[in-house]
Structures are given as C-alpha cells and as structure tokens.
Amino acid sequence: RYNDAVLRNLIIRRDEAVTEQSEMLKAEENRNERRERRERPETAEGADEDGDDDSDNDVDE
C-alpha cells in the first residue's frame, strides 16, 4: 500500500507540496463518521429524555 503523497507525486508534478487530505481519504473519513452516527442514534435520543422537557416553563409570563 502506497502513501497518498507518493502516489500523487508519481501522477502529477507540482511547484509546491500538496499538504491537504486527498479526496479518497476525505471520503473514507466521511464513511466512518456516517457509520459511527448510525451505530449510536440511541445515545443521542436518550439524552433528550433526561427530563429537559420543561422548555415551556422557561418562558417569562
């Protein structure tokens, strides 16, 4: 498995170094983030049910 920067150098020559993440790495990280969000939807919903349902009581009358 080759480093992303090595492959980029073999394909194109640049005057300056490209230091940002490649599109492939960004896509892989996005997939991992989506997978993590799918695995823990219960924890996000459970936090809302902790008794903070009194948002109507915060209004000054």
N, C-alpha and C positions, 0 to 999 in steps of 0.2 A: 504494500500500500504506500503510495507516494504522498508526500506532503503537498498540500494545496498550493503553496507558494512555488514549489519546484515545478509542478505541472503548468502553472500559469507562466513561468519563465520559459519553459520549453515551447509553449504555444505562441506567445507574443513577447515582443521586446518593448520595454517602456523606458522613458527617460528617468522617471522616478519610481521608487519602490511602491507597490500597491500593498497597503497595510490593513485595509479593511477586510471584513469577512467576505468570503465568496458567496455566491448565490446558493450553491449546494449546501454550504454549512448553515446559512440562514434558514433554508427550507427544512433542513434536518432539525434544527432547534425549534422551529415553529411546530413541527410534527410532535416533538417531545412535549412541548408546552400544552398542545391540544390534548395529547394523551393523558397528561397529568391532570388537566381540568376535568376530563371525562371520568377519571378514576376517583375523584373526591368531590362530587357535587353535593353529597350528603353533609359534609362538614360545613359548607357554605350556607346551606339551608338551615342546618341545625343552629347556627349562630344567631339567626334571625328569631328563633323561637325561644330565646333565653329570657323572655319577659320584657322585652323592649317594645311591646305592643302599645304602650301608653303614649304614643306620639300625639294623639288627640288632646291629651291633658297638658301638653306643653304650650298650647295657645292661650295667650292672655285674653281674658274676657272683661 
